[in-house]
Amino acid sequence: MGAVAFHDPEETLKRIAAFLFLVCLPIQAEAVPLGELATSLKGGGYVIVFRHGATDDSQRDVYPFKFDDMSSQRQLNEQGRIVAREVGVALRKLSIPIGTVYTSRLNRAVETGKLIAGKEVTPVDALTDSSGGSASGMANPEGKNAKAGRAVREIVDAAPKPGTNNLAVTHKTNVTDAFGMEFADIREGEALVYRTNASGPAVFVRRVPAKQWITIPRRWKDTPHQTEGSGALVPRPRDNSYGQRHPKQPIHRGKRAAEF
C-alpha cells in the first residue's frame, strides 16, 4: 500500500486563492476607436472628465486655498492654454455639443474649462483639489478620500441635458479618488470619457490624451463609421462601471508626481 501524501493546509489555501483570483479577473475590453467616439459624442449623453491643462512648475499652491489670489495658485502655462484652446476648436469642428461645464475652484481648472468650452463654467467644491495642495494628501480611495471620490462620481453619473455632453475639469487626486489608482498617471490635459447610464453608474469608455482630440478632425474623413441610424455607437459587450477594471491604456512614464 502506497504512502499517503499529506498536503500543507496553508499551501492549499494559497493555491485556491490564486485560482480564484485568475478566474475572477474581468475580461479586458478594447478601447473604443476615436472616430467612433466622436460620432457617438455628437448625440450627447456623455461626461468628459479632464485633468486641467499644463501648468507652470515654478509655482506652488498655498494651503488653505485662496481662490481669488492668483499668486497663491499654480497657473496654466502658455502651452497649457494653447492646447486647451485647440481641444475646444477640435470639439467644435466635430460638432460635439457641450452642456454644463463643471470645474474645480482653482483657477487652472477654471481657465482650462473656459478655453475648451468657449463659455462660462460652474466651479464646484467636489472637483477642487482633494489633496489640499500637498503631495502627502494624494488619493486614498478606500480611506479618508472616499467622500471626495463619491462627490466626483455624482457629477459623472448625472445625465446631461438631452443632446449635450457635460465637462468636468478637476485634478489628478480627485480623479484617483473617484476612479482608482490606475489613473494616477493621468497627464495634464488628459480626459476620461464616461457614458451616462439611466439604470446605474456611468460607464467608462476610454482615455483621451489632450493632443488626440486635436488630431481627430484631421483623420475623421478616413475613419470608418461604425454607427447606427441615430449616430450612436454600435453597442459592444463591456461592463466598465465603477468597481470594474478599465481597459488598459498606455501608461505615461517620466512625469513628476507632484502636479495635481
Secondary structure as GFF3:
##gff-version 3
##sequence-region A 1 260
A	DSSP	alpha_helix	9	24	.	.	.	ID=ss1
A	DSSP	alpha_helix	34	41	.	.	.	ID=ss2
A	DSSP	beta_strand	46	51	.	.	.	ID=ss3
A	DSSP	three_ten_helix	70	72	.	.	.	ID=ss4
A	DSSP	alpha_helix	78	93	.	.	.	ID=ss5
A	DSSP	beta_strand	98	103	.	.	.	ID=ss6
A	DSSP	alpha_helix	107	117	.	.	.	ID=ss7
A	DSSP	beta_strand	122	123	.	.	.	ID=ss8
A	DSSP	three_ten_helix	125	127	.	.	.	ID=ss9
A	DSSP	three_ten_helix	135	137	.	.	.	ID=ss10
A	DSSP	alpha_helix	146	157	.	.	.	ID=ss11
A	DSSP	beta_strand	165	170	.	.	.	ID=ss12
A	DSSP	alpha_helix	172	179	.	.	.	ID=ss13
A	DSSP	three_ten_helix	181	183	.	.	.	ID=ss14
A	DSSP	beta_strand	191	197	.	.	.	ID=ss15
A	DSSP	beta_strand	200	208	.	.	.	ID=ss16
A	DSSP	alpha_helix	210	219	.	.	.	ID=ss17
A	DSSP	three_ten_helix	220	222	.	.	.	ID=ss18
###
